[in-house]
Amino acid sequence: MPRSTIRYQFIADERARNVTMKKRKASLIKKMSELKTLCGVDACLVLYEKEDAPPTVWPSNAEAERLIQKFDESPLTMGNANARQDHPDFMKKTIAKVKKQMDKEKEKYLKNLMVKCLFDDNAIGEINNVEELDAVRSMILSEIEVINDLIEERKASSNVASSSAGASSSNQTGLKNFI
């Protein structure tokens, strides 16, 4: 049977809050000790109880300073912005990544919609969103510009080829007529 969920809330009574803090602090120190012993890892705990009070440090100040310095000098944290990241920074990066993925998916969707509209006469009537219609129109116009640029390039290259090879070549004339 699963545990029931515990609702955490601020303890208004200062005496009860201090008693709870002492119990939780002892529990945290015990868990850190167990973690260090059972897993064979280096661990330290720095616990700030109140703003003006000095922090509680386990196992000792010197050991905690040594471990923090070791962490700062480790290759994982050197030059790695993700190793030292607070929650707002993490959320900003995650949101930016998701927005980028959404933009890619939207572009893919609009390209498929554009192709569908070009080949299916009824597809345009199925689009109810004005923004989608505008986006499809913009994509079609940009594709038309690309096609026009390609046509101009081909015309220019065929003109250069015909002037260098001579105007009497029948193959060149046939290519000009084709384009």
N, C-alpha and C positions, 0 to 999 in steps of 0.2 A: 504494500500500500504506500503510495507516495506521500511525502511530507506535505503538510499544509503550508501555504505560502505565509511568510511572516511580513507584516506591514511595518516598515521602518518609519518612524516619525520622531521629531524632536521631543526630548523629555523636558517638560517644563519645570519640574521640581529639581532644583539644583543639587540637593542632597542625593536624590535617586540617580541623577545624571552622573555624579561623581562616583557613586558605587558601581554603576554600570560600566563606567570608563575603567575603573580599577580591574573589574572582572575581565573585560574585553582585552585590556592591556596584558594581563597575566596569560590569557588564552593565546594571544598573538605571540608572545615571547615563547611560550611552550611549543606552539606550532613551528616557529622558526627553528627552535632547538631540535625538534623532531626531524624537520626537513634537512637540516645540516647533518644530523647523525645518520638517518636512514638512507639518504641519497648521496651522501659524501660530497656535498657541494659547499662552496663558500657562500655564506649568507650573513646579512646584517639587517638590523631594523632600526630605523630612526623614526620616532613617534613624537609628534608635537601635540601636547595636550591643550595648552593655552598659549595665547600670543606672547605674554610676558614671561612665561616659565621656560627654563631650558628644556631641550628635548630629552626624551628617554632614549638611550642608545644601547643596543644589545649587539654583540657580547661585550664590547668596550669601545671607547672613543677611538683608541689607536687602531683597533682591528677594523672598525667601520671606515675610518679614513683611508686605511690601506686598501680595503676592498673598493671603495668609491674611486680612488686613484687608479686602481687596476682596471676598473670598468672604463674610466675615461681614456685610458691609454690603449685599450684593446682595439684590435684592427676592425672589429665590428662597428665601433662608434667613431672611429677616425674618418672624417669626411663623409659620413653617412647621415644624411639629414633625417632619414626614417628612424634611426636608432634613438634619436632624441626628439620626440614629437609629442606635443600635447594634443588633447582631444580636439580643440578647434582647428589646429593645423591638419590633423588627420581627416576631419570632416570636410575641410576645404578641398583637400586633394581628392578625396573620394567623390565629392560632388562634381568637381571638374572632370574627373575621369568618366563618371556616369553621363554628364552632359555631352562629352565628346562621343561616347558610344551612341547616345540618342541621336546626335546630329548625323552620324554615319548611317544609322538605321533609317532615319527620316529621308536622307538623300537616296538611299537604296529604294525605299518605298516610292518616292516621287519619280525616280527613273523608271521603275516598273509601271507606275501609273501613266507616265508619259508614253511609254511604248504601247500600253494598252489603249490609250486614247488615240494614238496614231493609226492603229490597226483595227480598232473596233468602234464603229460609229455610235453605238449606244453607250459606250463607256463614259463619255463626257456627261451624259445625262444622269448617270449614277452618282456623280460627285455632288454632294450637298454643301460642302464646306467651301466658302469663298476663298479662304487662305490657300487651300489645296489647289483650287483652280488657278489662282494667281501664281503659285509656285510652279505648277506645270507649265503655264504660259512662259514664265521666266526661263525655265529649263529649255523649252522648245526654241525660244528666241536665241538663247546662248548657243544651242546646237546649230541653229541656222547660221549664226555668225561664224562658227568654226567651219562649217561647210563652205560658206562664201570665201573665207580665207584660203581654204584648200583649193578652191576653184581658181582664185587669183594666182596662187603659187604655181599651179599647173599651167595656167595660161602663160605666165611669165617664163617658166622654164621651157615651154614649147616654143615661145617666140625667140628665146636665146638659142635654142637648139636649131631652129630653122634658119636664123640669120647666120649662124656659124657654118652650117652644112650647105647652105645655098638654098634659094627659094625654088629651084627647079625640082626638088625631090618630091616624088609623088607620095611617099609614105608620110612625110611631114604634113602635107596638105590634108591627107586623110585623117591624121591625128587632130589637126586644128578643127576640122569639120565635126569630129566626134565630140570634142570638148565643147 
